Amino acid sequence: MTIYDIAREAGVAASTVSRVVNAKPGVKEETRRRIQALLEKYDYSPNAAARGLVKRSTRMVGILIEDIRVSHHIESAFVIEQELTRRGYCSIIMGAGMGEQQKLECIRLVEQRRVEGVVFIGSKFTGELVRQGIKKYLSAIPVVVVNGFIELPNVSGVVIDEKKGVESCMELLRRKGKRNIAFLLDQQSPSNLLKIQGYQKKRREYGEDPETLLYQAAESSVEEGYRATGRLLSEHPETDGIVYSVDLIAVGGVRAALDSGYRIPEELALIGIDNSIYGEICNPKLSTLDNRMFDSSVIAAEMLRVGMEEGICSQKHVLSANILEREST
């Protein structure tokens, strides 16, 4: 049933039905009751898009992820979407792609959907083209970055102190008696660069070369984690501890270490980062740096809501990362 069908059956103008639907005055009580009865009879639901056009409000938000196959990021998107749904918003979740130009095009597309706010998930959304895209297409609405920040008047960010977190991982391994600690990262990103800084800072403090045991995997996968760890242990058999940039490659590293005959954690201790499901199902269970996906996602959703409902601002919220120690250390 449309508003016109209801009006025809009630014997009134469509504008009168509209006033009842929107709880506006100017309708006789008897007429209001008659229209309300018909609305309930036909379980009438107003068209949200049409109401948005009238009110100049869509209640739509955009959630952009670089790669929707990354479980950690899609879990964050789910939490944000659920938080905003409770507030009456509808979310568009989009995979923005790996390249900067792809991200820029995605920003243009989401702006065309007349969203009232946007969340970017991941530190890779802090590049210069994304910044330019926000200024060109999204400057009039609030934007929030999860695990990143951009210096713009309408952008807020939830930042995880992963640099300090990796320093804590190094300190834990040193307390365990490990003296040849490597770092293995999956890809170059602003977040991973901060992790590397934490690793290298502690290596310098310990009087060690910050570059010798720094390795990079060819891609972010269990298989590549296996191969890269095997290469590391072959070239540096003295390695007795490894910090991985993400749990996903760390799981491959656990398998490589066991296949190479290492006893975990007695001869080789391993720590991942993310506190993902991969570490839970790994055997032995993987120690991990919890970068507080749930907490940061809830905070990001609230930041966006405040920006949409109370006024755009720019703020930066920093969260500490905590180590969850399991069997691999």
Wavefront OBJ file of the C-alpha trace (Angstrom):
o trace
v 0.000 0.000 0.000
v 1.218 3.480 -0.856
v 0.282 6.715 0.824
v -2.085 7.379 -2.108
v -3.881 4.031 -1.608
v -4.386 4.853 2.076
v -5.670 8.340 1.198
v -8.131 6.980 -1.392
v -9.615 4.450 1.044
v -9.794 7.021 3.829
v -11.404 9.587 1.530
v -8.793 12.244 2.237
v -5.881 13.907 0.456
v -2.439 12.239 0.447
v -1.075 15.265 2.305
v -3.465 14.510 5.183
v -2.159 10.942 5.436
v 1.377 12.333 5.352
v 0.602 14.594 8.320
v -0.625 11.589 10.302
v 2.381 9.460 9.361
v 4.745 12.230 10.471
v 2.727 13.043 13.625
v 2.057 16.613 12.548
v -0.891 18.755 13.744
v -3.750 20.057 11.617
v -5.792 16.851 11.299
v -9.133 16.295 12.988
v -8.999 13.613 15.678
v -11.686 11.473 14.036
v -9.849 11.628 10.700
v -6.539 10.878 12.383
v -8.010 7.764 14.048
v -9.491 6.569 10.747
v -6.189 6.972 8.920
v -4.222 5.382 11.751
v -6.514 2.350 11.664
v -5.865 1.923 7.951
v -2.106 2.316 8.457
v -2.184 -0.471 11.030
v -4.543 -2.636 8.942
v -2.204 -2.603 5.957
v 1.010 -2.555 8.035
v 2.031 0.586 6.186
v 5.722 1.483 6.291
v 6.834 4.853 4.878
v 9.464 4.781 2.161
v 12.728 5.688 3.871
v 14.351 7.040 0.708
v 11.383 9.284 -0.073
v 11.285 10.588 3.488
v 15.002 11.240 3.278
v 14.543 13.360 0.172
v 11.901 15.446 1.941
v 13.936 15.837 5.112
v 17.272 16.085 3.267
v 18.456 13.169 5.407
v 19.346 9.676 4.176
v 20.453 8.082 7.480
v 23.048 6.300 5.331
v 26.703 5.856 6.242
v 29.593 4.459 4.240
v 32.063 1.911 5.660
v 35.117 1.470 3.458
v 37.558 -1.448 3.706
v 40.594 -1.937 1.507
v 40.071 -5.691 1.117
v 36.874 -7.349 2.392
v 38.712 -10.688 2.580
v 40.705 -9.446 5.594
v 38.803 -10.955 8.516
v 40.070 -8.451 11.089
v 38.746 -5.526 9.062
v 35.414 -7.098 8.169
v 34.857 -7.907 11.849
v 35.461 -4.233 12.616
v 32.979 -3.253 9.896
v 30.412 -5.617 11.418
v 30.763 -4.057 14.885
v 30.477 -0.525 13.473
v 27.484 -1.469 11.328
v 25.700 -3.028 14.294
v 26.363 -0.007 16.521
v 25.033 2.397 13.894
v 22.022 0.201 13.108
v 21.002 0.487 16.765
v 21.008 4.253 16.212
v 18.742 4.033 13.180
v 21.380 4.260 10.431
v 21.831 2.037 7.391
v 25.379 1.144 6.296
v 26.937 0.647 2.874
v 30.044 -1.550 3.186
v 32.428 -1.261 0.226
v 35.741 -2.834 -0.737
v 37.857 0.134 -1.810
v 40.716 -1.811 -3.403
v 44.471 -1.848 -2.881
v 45.533 1.129 -4.984
v 45.323 4.781 -4.034
v 43.422 5.622 -7.232
v 40.924 2.842 -6.481
v 40.345 4.278 -3.021
v 39.794 7.741 -4.491
v 37.207 6.375 -6.923
v 35.442 4.558 -4.073
v 35.263 7.804 -2.106
v 33.641 9.472 -5.107
v 31.133 6.637 -5.425
v 30.149 6.633 -1.767
v 29.634 10.417 -1.875
v 27.173 9.918 -4.741
v 25.077 7.727 -2.429
v 24.456 10.852 -0.301
v 25.860 9.279 2.858
v 25.874 11.368 6.015
v 29.142 9.991 7.354
v 32.012 7.695 6.378
v 34.269 5.277 8.264
v 37.600 4.117 6.813
v 38.954 0.902 8.320
v 42.733 0.514 8.273
v 45.845 2.669 8.286
v 46.171 2.440 4.487
v 43.405 5.043 4.211
v 45.782 7.759 5.428
v 47.549 8.373 2.099
v 47.642 11.656 0.205
v 45.080 10.713 -2.465
v 42.588 9.684 0.204
v 43.205 12.991 1.945
v 42.523 14.830 -1.313
v 39.398 12.744 -1.880
v 38.032 13.641 1.535
v 38.651 17.346 0.901
v 36.999 17.189 -2.530
v 34.037 14.874 -1.909
v 33.461 14.473 1.840
v 34.387 17.807 3.415
v 30.790 18.534 4.520
v 30.271 15.316 6.495
v 32.070 13.630 9.408
v 34.739 11.041 8.614
v 36.348 8.584 11.041
v 39.466 6.469 10.466
v 39.963 3.237 12.417
v 43.672 2.781 13.254
v 44.694 5.996 11.570
v 44.305 9.758 11.547
v 44.269 12.524 8.925
v 44.736 16.189 9.806
v 41.498 17.599 8.437
v 38.778 19.573 10.270
v 36.076 16.934 9.643
v 38.199 13.807 10.281
v 38.546 11.928 13.564
v 40.585 8.818 14.253
v 40.929 5.922 16.657
v 44.621 5.071 16.850
v 46.115 1.949 18.425
v 49.553 2.478 19.953
v 51.059 -0.527 18.169
v 54.565 0.940 18.334
v 54.483 0.775 22.120
v 52.742 -2.588 21.863
v 55.600 -4.102 19.862
v 58.055 -2.667 22.373
v 56.142 -4.595 25.034
v 56.372 -7.774 22.933
v 60.140 -7.348 22.721
v 60.361 -6.816 26.465
v 58.310 -9.959 27.113
v 60.570 -12.072 24.912
v 63.685 -10.669 26.612
v 62.231 -11.608 30.001
v 61.794 -15.117 28.592
v 65.530 -15.222 27.891
v 65.330 -14.621 24.130
v 68.263 -12.670 22.712
v 67.961 -13.027 18.921
v 64.504 -11.691 18.173
v 63.348 -11.211 14.575
v 60.461 -9.207 13.156
v 58.524 -10.507 10.146
v 56.004 -8.222 8.451
v 53.450 -8.997 5.768
v 53.227 -5.670 3.901
v 54.227 -2.037 3.976
v 51.569 0.102 5.645
v 51.516 3.064 8.061
v 50.490 0.684 10.842
v 53.303 -1.770 10.099
v 55.850 1.036 9.890
v 54.967 1.987 13.462
v 55.372 -1.646 14.522
v 58.809 -1.738 12.899
v 59.772 1.456 14.736
v 58.903 -0.192 18.038
v 60.935 -3.275 17.149
v 63.970 -1.290 16.009
v 63.859 0.997 19.029
v 64.201 -1.967 21.394
v 66.939 -3.560 19.248
v 68.956 -0.370 19.529
v 68.392 -0.227 23.266
v 69.712 -3.779 23.521
v 72.816 -2.805 21.518
v 71.786 -4.862 18.481
v 71.634 -4.150 14.742
v 68.020 -3.048 14.025
v 68.131 -4.397 10.448
v 69.713 -7.872 10.678
v 66.623 -9.840 11.704
v 64.012 -7.682 9.966
v 62.254 -9.746 7.283
v 59.292 -9.212 4.969
v 56.872 -11.788 3.580
v 55.808 -11.535 -0.057
v 52.115 -11.410 0.879
v 49.748 -11.727 3.808
v 48.902 -15.426 3.915
v 49.507 -18.536 5.999
v 51.507 -20.074 3.166
v 53.792 -17.068 2.837
v 54.197 -16.929 6.609
v 55.403 -20.520 6.404
v 57.853 -19.796 3.574
v 59.207 -16.552 5.029
v 59.727 -18.099 8.467
v 61.524 -21.074 6.921
v 63.820 -18.687 5.035
v 64.479 -16.657 8.200
v 65.337 -19.726 10.284
v 67.541 -21.123 7.529
v 69.532 -17.910 7.197
v 69.573 -17.144 10.943
v 69.342 -20.409 12.912
v 70.297 -18.483 16.043
v 66.847 -16.837 16.062
v 65.020 -17.666 19.293
v 62.081 -15.259 19.076
v 59.898 -13.812 16.294
v 57.329 -11.015 16.355
v 54.931 -11.091 13.386
v 53.045 -8.044 12.076
v 49.777 -10.051 11.901
v 48.491 -13.332 13.305
v 47.799 -14.695 9.814
v 51.465 -15.071 8.849
v 52.387 -16.028 12.408
v 50.215 -19.140 12.109
v 52.269 -20.187 9.082
v 55.379 -19.424 11.107
v 54.304 -21.789 13.884
v 53.959 -24.627 11.358
v 57.335 -23.820 9.769
v 59.071 -23.805 13.150
v 57.589 -27.154 14.140
v 58.447 -28.687 10.770
v 62.021 -27.430 11.214
v 62.276 -29.251 14.533
v 62.043 -26.258 16.896
v 60.406 -26.710 20.280
v 57.909 -23.910 20.952
v 58.375 -21.900 23.127
v 61.508 -23.449 24.666
v 63.744 -22.944 21.612
v 61.657 -20.453 19.659
v 58.962 -18.108 21.003
v 56.442 -16.515 18.617
v 54.065 -13.559 18.950
v 51.471 -12.350 16.440
v 49.460 -9.137 16.296
v 45.669 -8.742 15.956
v 44.135 -11.126 18.507
v 42.358 -12.872 15.649
v 40.662 -16.261 15.508
v 43.795 -17.640 13.814
v 45.748 -17.443 17.053
v 42.994 -19.204 18.967
v 42.823 -22.224 16.652
v 46.588 -22.494 16.170
v 48.417 -25.369 17.890
v 50.199 -24.359 20.045
v 47.942 -21.395 20.669
v 49.535 -18.159 19.532
v 50.451 -15.346 21.879
v 49.283 -12.081 20.323
v 49.192 -8.326 20.701
v 45.540 -7.392 21.112
v 44.984 -4.198 19.105
v 41.465 -3.983 20.527
v 39.405 -4.291 17.382
v 36.076 -4.321 19.214
v 36.841 -1.314 21.422
v 38.197 0.791 18.567
v 35.201 -0.070 16.377
v 32.678 0.921 19.050
v 34.525 4.196 19.634
v 34.644 4.879 15.874
v 30.892 4.319 15.544
v 30.195 6.707 18.411
v 32.551 9.336 16.974
v 30.670 9.179 13.687
v 27.274 9.367 15.380
v 28.323 12.445 17.355
v 29.629 14.072 14.174
v 26.360 13.428 12.337
v 24.017 14.397 15.152
v 25.860 16.969 17.259
v 28.247 18.686 14.887
v 31.390 17.894 12.919
v 34.697 18.053 14.766
v 38.164 16.526 14.621
v 39.507 14.405 17.457
v 42.072 11.680 17.975
v 41.518 8.812 20.416
v 44.573 6.689 21.300
v 44.192 3.166 22.692
v 46.933 1.046 24.209
v 47.529 -2.500 22.929
v 47.759 -5.411 25.361
v 49.584 -8.729 25.076
v 47.553 -11.916 25.379
v 50.107 -14.544 26.342
v 49.351 -18.094 25.226
v 51.331 -21.268 24.552
v 53.743 -19.902 21.915
v 55.668 -17.847 24.476
l 1 2 3 4 5 6 7 8 9 10 11 12 13 14 15 16 17 18 19 20 21 22 23 24 25 26 27 28 29 30 31 32 33 34 35 36 37 38 39 40 41 42 43 44 45 46 47 48 49 50 51 52 53 54 55 56 57 58 59 60 61 62 63 64 65 66 67 68 69 70 71 72 73 74 75 76 77 78 79 80 81 82 83 84 85 86 87 88 89 90 91 92 93 94 95 96 97 98 99 100 101 102 103 104 105 106 107 108 109 110 111 112 113 114 115 116 117 118 119 120 121 122 123 124 125 126 127 128 129 130 131 132 133 134 135 136 137 138 139 140 141 142 143 144 145 146 147 148 149 150 151 152 153 154 155 156 157 158 159 160 161 162 163 164 165 166 167 168 169 170 171 172 173 174 175 176 177 178 179 180 181 182 183 184 185 186 187 188 189 190 191 192 193 194 195 196 197 198 199 200 201 202 203 204 205 206 207 208 209 210 211 212 213 214 215 216 217 218 219 220 221 222 223 224 225 226 227 228 229 230 231 232 233 234 235 236 237 238 239 240 241 242 243 244 245 246 247 248 249 250 251 252 253 254 255 256 257 258 259 260 261 262 263 264 265 266 267 268 269 270 271 272 273 274 275 276 277 278 279 280 281 282 283 284 285 286 287 288 289 290 291 292 293 294 295 296 297 298 299 300 301 302 303 304 305 306 307 308 309 310 311 312 313 314 315 316 317 318 319 320 321 322 323 324 325 326 327 328 329
